[in-house]
């Protein structure tokens, strides 16, 4: 697995997120420190714990995106949870330990996909033989490679000339025997674990499916690849990956902070903090894939902290988030950059979507600036939802274009500042209307 320097991490994050350099530097250092810890020898390695990060900033400025992109860059298991979920009145079932269980499931899927990739080529060869058996059954006593008709069929198959032909293949019955287990309220993942355990004790069944050759090739390849994998080794590797490189993003942590002068719900909020504390400090959590320790999982918490402060969190939890970074609010200039610069910029997304209909979409520079101006204006006059406002503004602006595209015969669509104002002026100018529309 490739290791990145902090500068390389920031450079990669810059491709998707505009600004927020302090937050990018903090997560880049945290990621590099993980690699550094792995290079430390002896008992000291286990003593070095990750320095968890608290991001402070309004909604829509990139907190979640930074954490998500970091995890993807590091090929690390990633789980996002909302701290406020655990304060719902009468909430039963999942507890804070479900965070770790979810993280393990993500890690398992991640490792499984990596292992599948390693055996994909071998699986494709076996799948081809199974597909040929379904299309043209092997003659009794025929020697592989000498059956000319079968080899001709193989050539047609590889040339893609049989993709639309239907074929019947046998595949494992994923639905299973139809066992339905009911767990009592508050049992969390007990029902899932019992169902998995019972499913493992019952014999595997197959059922015939009639599909086109193109789909059959993929289904057979995945089936063969799955047979080649060592499930126990994958579980062990996934648990190790979670323990050493897992990342948990706890959003809305400000919603569980104690607020001075408030009563009632504060007890619930403090209770949730104390429930979260062992997970963040480092504890052992039993999962259906084995016991997982959270000592070296990186926790990134985030919140707007409009009506509370980080100091309103209980001292023990505060101490577990020693690195604090404040993210900047996004202004009109930032919106212009967000619309144009990122690798996945919204303007590029809409161009790609309309290109599928043969429509060429273009925005003049003054149109981009006008969209940014209107988005910033609406954020100031109503709720500030950051860059998410660009989604609502652009969707409203392109509503007619997106609707008419299939019938436009590929006519190009271009926007300048005047046309943007014509489409959005009435809504953006009416504060009450913009609260509902934009």
N, C-alpha and C positions, 0 to 999 in steps of 0.2 A: 504494500500500500504506500502510495506516494506521501512524503512528508512535505509540508509547506512552511516557509519562513513567515513571520508575521507580515512582512511587506507583501509577500505573494498572496496571503489571505486577504489583506485589505484590497489589493489590486483586483482580486477575483470578485469580492463583494461590491466593488465599485461598478462592476459590469451590470449589476442589478439594482443597486440602491444608491440614490443620490444623497450626498452629504453624510451627516452623522459620523464624522471621522472619529470622535472620541469613543463611541460605542464599537465601531469596527476595530479600533486598536485594542480595546479591552478584550474582545472575543478572540482576536488574532493571537494575543499574548497567552490567553487561557489555553488555546489549542496547542500552541507551541510548548507550553509548560507540560502538557500531557506527554508529548514526545520526549521532552527532557527528563521527565520522571522515569520513563521506560529505560533510559540510558544509565540511570543511577543504579549502582550495584549494592547488594547487601540488604540489611533490614531497613535501612533508611528509606528505601523506595516505598515501602508500605506506610511509612509515617508522613509522606508528602501528600497532602490532600489538595484537591482542586480549590481554587479561590472563586467561590460563586459570585455571580454578578447580579446587581440590581439595576435595571434600566428604568429611568424616570422620564416620562414624556407623555404628551397627549396622544389620543388614538390616531392611527393613520400616518404615523411618522416613520414606520419601518422597524419597530421593535421585534415583532414576530418574524418578519422577513429576514432580518439579520440572523436570528437564531436558526431558522429553517435552512437558510443558504449555507450557514457554517456547518451544520450537520451533514448536509448533502456533499459539501466539499470534502469533509473528513470521512465520508462513508460511515457515519456513526448512527446508531439507533437514536431516533428522535421522537419525543412525545410531547404534545402540547395539552395542557389542562388549564381550566379556569378555576382559580381558587374560590370564587364566589359560588361555584356549584355545591360546595359542601356546606353552605349556609342555608340551603332551601329548607323551609319548614316542612317537617314530615318526611324528609329525604331519607330513604332506606335503600339498602342494597350494597352499592359500591362504597368502599371506604378509601382512605388515602393510600393504602397499600395497592389499590387497583392501578395507581400511577405506574408502579414498578411492573405489575403484571402486563399492562399495556405495552410498556417499553420492551419487555421480553418478547412479546408477540411481534413487535416491529423488528427487533433484532433477529428473530427466527426467520422472518420473511426475507430480510436483507441477506443473511448468510445463505439461506436456501437458494436464492436467486444467483448468488455468486457461484455456488457449487453446481447449480444447473448449467451455468455458462461453461464450466470446465468440461462437462460431459456432453454438451450439446452436439458436437460433431459426431461422436460415437452413436449417440441416440438417433441422429438423423439417418445414419446408415442402416441401423436396425429397423427404424420406422419405414424406410423405403422398401425393405424386404417385406414387411407386414402389409404395406400398401399394395405391393405387387401381388402378394398372395390373395388379397381381397379382389383385385382387378382381374388377375389371371392366375388361378390356383396352379401350384407346381404339379407337374405330372409325376406319377409314381415312378421312382427309380431315376428321375432326371438328375443330372449332375449340374451343380451350380456353375454358371458361366458357359455351359454348352447348350442350354435350351435357347435356341435362336429366337423363337417367338417371344419368350419372356424377356430376352435382352433387347429386342426391338421395342417391346412395351416400356422397358426401362428408359430407353432413349427418348421416347415420346413423353414419358413422365418428366424427365429432367429438362426437356425442351419447353415444358409448360403447355403442351397441346392437349392435356387431359384434365385441366384444372376444373372445368365445368361439369365433368362427368360425375354422376352420383355413385357412391360406393357404400357398402355396409361394413362397419367395423365393430369389433367388440372392445368396450372400454369399461373401466371400473365404475360401479354405480356409486356416484358421490353422495346420493341422497341417503344411502344406507338402508337399514331395515325399518326405519320409521319410528325409532324409539323416541318418546317424548317424556322427559323427566322434569318434574316440577320441584324447584327448590323453595324452601320457606322464605318469607320476607327477611331481608337482612343477610341472606346467605352469600351475597356477592357473586363470585365466580364459581360457587360450588356446583351449580347446575351444569355449567359448561364443562367443568372438570369431570363430573360423573358421566356426562354424555360421551366425552372423549374416551374415558376409561372403558365404558361398556362397548363403545364402537370398536376398540382395539381387541376385545375378547371375541367378537363375532367374526365369522368367516367373511372374507371379502367376496363380493359378488360382482359379476360383470353383466352388462346388458348391451344388446346390439343397437347401434345408431346408424342412421342413413344420412350421410352428409356428402357434400361435394369434395372432390379430391384435394382442393386447396386447403379446406378446413381440416380434412382428415389427416393430412401431412402434419399439421401443427399439433393436433390432438395426440396422434401416435408418438410424435417426437417428445412431447411433454410427458406422456405416459412412460415411455422407455427411460427418459432421463430420471424420472422419479424413482424407477426401480433400481437405478444405479447408485442412488444416494444412500449414505449411512445416516439414518435418522438420529441415532444416538450421538454420533460425532457432530452432527449439525447442531443438536441441542447444546452440547458442551461448548462448542465454539460460539454459539449465540449468547449463552450466559456469560462467557468470558468477555465477549465484545461489549455487552451491556455494562458489565462491571467496570471495564477499563476505559470505555470511550462513549458510554451513553450520555445523552443530553436531554434534560427535562426543562421545558419552558413553562413556567407558572405565570399565567396571565392574570390580570385584575387582582394582584396581591394587595393593592390599596383598599379593595372592598372588604378585606378582613382585618384591616388595621383598626385599633381602638381609636375613638375620636373623643377628645376632651369635651366634657359637658354633655355627652350623650349616654343614655342608659339603655337597658333592655337588650337589644341585639348585640351589644358589645361583648356580652358573656359568650354568645355563640361564636363571634369572630375570634375571640381569644382562644376558645376551644379548638377551632380549626387550626389556628397557628400552632397550638401545642400538639395537635395530631400530626401536622406536617413536620414538626421539629425533628423527630427521630429519623424520618426518611432523609432529611437534608443533612443531619449530623452524621449519619451512617449507621445502618442497621441491617439485619438479615430479614428478608421477606421470602416466605414460602410461596412458590408458584408451581404450576403443574409440570414445569420443565426443570425444576430443581430450585434449591435455595440461592437467592441472589443477594449479594451485599452491595449497599449503595455508597460505601465510603468514598469511591473515586468517580461516582457519577457527577457530571457538571450540571448544576442547577442555575438557570437564568430566570430570574423573576422580573416582572414588569408591571408597571401601573402608572396611571396618570397623576395620582396624588393631588387632585384638585381640592378635595375637602379634608384631606389628612396628610400626614407627613411620614417619611420613613421612620422617624423616631417614635411614631405611634405604634409600631410593631413591638411585640414583646422583646426585651433585650436579648434573650437567647437566640431568637430568630434573626434579629439585626446582626448579631455577631457572625452568623453563618453566611452573610452576604457582604463581605468586606469591600468588594469593588463596586462602586456606584458611579454610574454615568448618566448624565442628563442629555436627553435628545432634544434637538432644536425643533421648534415649530416651523412648519413649512410656509413660506411666503410665495408671492407671485413669481419671483425669479426661480425659486426651487421647482415650482410647477412647470415652468418652461423646460427646464432640464429633464424633469421626470417624463415629460411627454416625448422627448426626443432622444435622450442619451442612453438609457438602459438597454441591455440586450433584448429585454422583453417589453419594451416601451409600449404603452397603450396604442399609440398611433400605428406602430408596426403591426400590432395584433389585428387592428381593424383593417389595415391594408391587406394582410394575409387572408382574413376572413372574406373580404369582398373579392379578392383575386380568384377565389374558388368559383365565383359567379361570372368571371370575366370582366369585372368592373375594376378600373384603375382609380384608386382613391388618392388624392393629394391634398396637402395642407400647405398654404403659403406661410412664410415666417410670421406675418402679421396675424394670421388666423391662430397660430399656436399661442402667440402672446395674448390674443383676445380670450381664448379659452382659459388660459391660466389666470387672466385678470378676473373673469367672471367667477371661476372656481374660488379664488381667494376672497372675492367680494361676498359670495354666498356664505363662505365659512365665517366671515367676520359678522355678518348680519344674522346668522342662525347658529346652529351648533357647529363647532369646529371639528370636522371628522377627518382632517388632514388630506392625504392624497386620495383617499376613497372618494372624495368629492369629484375628482376627475372622472371617475367611472360613471357617476350619475349625469354629469354635464355632457360627456361625450355620447352616452347612450341616448340622451334626449336630443342632442344635435343631429345624430345619425339615424334617428328613428325612421324617418321617411326613406332615406337611402337604403337602409337595411331591409325595409319592407318591399320596396320597389325593385330591388336589385335583380331578382329572377326574370322580371319582365322588361328590363331596360335595354336588352340587346347589347350589353357590354359598353354602354355609353360611359365615358370617363366622368368622374365627379371631383370637382375641385372646390375648396373652401378658402375664402379670404376673410379678412376681419369684418367686412361689411356683411357678408353672408352669415357669418357666425352671429353677429348682432341681430340680424333679421330673425334668425331662428330662436334666439334665446333672450332677446331684450325684454319682452313682456314678462317672462317668468322671472328673470334675474332682477328686474326692477321692482316687482311686486313682492315685498318681503313675506307677506302671509302666504302667497301662492308658492313662492320658492321653498318655504318650509315643508310643503307637501310634495312638490314636484322634483326639486333639486336637493 
